[in-house]
Amino acid sequence: MRILVVFLCLVGLFSVPAAAESFRHIQDERSFVDLVTGKKLTRLGIKLSVTNNGRIQGRAFGKPVTGNWRWQNGAFCRDLYHGDTDLGPNCQLVKMRGNTVRFISDRGTGIYADFALR
């Protein structure tokens, strides 16, 4: 069960190749910060805040989520903890469509997780 929760926090509920034809690529830190400042990223069982000073905080499946992020070479790079579990670093491509933010792992070559921006 713990492995399942960690997996869901990392990449979301669906493990599919990244496909984002209708999503707009967020290419720079300023655009990303403008997008997420003062809002929550939510999906089933997960509610996160990504602050403009490089912090990540929230809850996922009843446990706290904490971490740090930085923008590096066009990607959102984060170190994340779910409770006491270190989820490790990952740099992710960020895309946007409507109020949906898509994070695609491994600099856009991995699986994705969609979050509603509220």
N, C-alpha and C positions, 0 to 999 in steps of 0.2 A: 504494500500500500504506500509506503513512504517513497519508493522509487516512482510510483505513478504520480504522486503529488509533485515531486521534484520535476518530473518530466513536464507536467502541465504548466508549472510555473515558468519553465524555460521556454517552451515553444508553443504552448496552447493545446487545444483539444485535438487538432488535426495535424497529422504528419503527412504532408503532401509537398511535392516540389513547388518551389516559389513561382507563382505566375501572377503577374500584376498588370495586365494590359491597360486597365482603366484607372489605375492608381497613378498619382502624381508623385514623382521622386522628390523627397526633401533633401537638398544637396548641401545645405550649410547650417552651421550651428545657430545662427541668428533666426533663421526660418523655423528651426525646430523649437527653440526656446519660445518664440512668439506663439507657436502652435500649442504648447503644453502648459505654459505658465498660468497658474491659477485654476487649472482643470484637473480632473481625475481621469485616469485610463482604467476602464472597467471591462470585465468579461465575466462569465460565469465563475463565481467563487473568488474573484480577484478584483481588488481596487487599489490602484497605485497613484502616487504623486511623483512627478519628476520635476524637481525644482531647478530654477535658473542658476543656482550655485553648485550644481553637480551632485545633488543628493537624490536618492530614490527611497521612498518610504511608503508603507501601506500594509495591506493584509492579503493573504492568499490562503483559502481553505482553513481559516481559523488561526493561522500563525502569522506573526509579523514578518514583513519583508523589508529589508534594509539594503542599502548599497550606495555606490557612487557611480557616476557616469562622466564621460568626457567625449568631445567630438574629435574624431581623428580620421583624416584622409577621407572625408565624406561619409563617415559612418558613426552611429551611436555606439560607443563602446562602454560596456558596463561590467561591474563586479557586483554580484548579488548574493544575498543570504536569505534563506527561507527558514525562519526559526534559527536553529543552530547549524543548519546545513549550508555549506559553502557551495553555491551553484556554479562558481567559477566565472572567469571572464568570457566575454563574447562581444564581437563587434558586429553590428547589425545595420543593414540597409533600412531606411525608413521611407515609407510611402503613405500617401493620404488620399482618401476619397470620401467626400461628404464629411461625416463625423467619425469615420473609421480610420484609425492609424494602424498600419501594418508594419511589424518588425520582422525582417527576414534575416535569420541567423547566418553566421559565417560570411559576413560581408555580401549578402544577397545570393549566396549559392546554396543555402540550406533550406530548412523548413520555416514556416512563418506562423505568427500569432497575430490575430486581429483584435484590437481593443477599441471600444467606443470611447469617444472623447466627450466628457460631460462637464 
